[in-house]
């Protein structure tokens, strides 16, 4: 019995070497058929993930650029709006000044016309008074002198008298 137990427990070096050779061959076959394709798949996935990150970074950069461009356009729009408002105010001020100056000119012209009209009316009134006074004077002089005075002589007398009064 003891002999049989030793056969079961005995170590055969050839069996170990063949098993090791089988293990190495199996390792090489698995490496060739399994490790390289799995490694390639892992590399492809890493590349795909890196591409996604690169696209995300590019999209983020583009979004930031768009945001900056939008902010710049918004600022320009605000500046243009302020410029338009200032321009409109300046135009309104100019228009109001023109209206005021036109009104002042028209008022001055109306005053000048009124003054001329008053002066003309005053002259007419003075001439009418002269004519009336001269008519009365002629009547009085005719009655006093009893004769008729020449109208031209009478007019000269009246005019000189009125001029001496003024």
Buried (B, 14 or more C-beta within 10 A) or exposed (E): EEEEEEEEEEEEEEEEEEEEEEEEEEEEEEEEEEEEEEEEEEEEEEEEEEEEEEEEEEEEEEEEEEEEEEEEEEEEEEEEEEEEEEEEEEEEEEEEEEEEEEEEEEEEEEEEEEEEEEEEEEEEEEEEEBEEEBEEBBEEBEEEEEEEBEEEEBBEBBEEEBEEEE
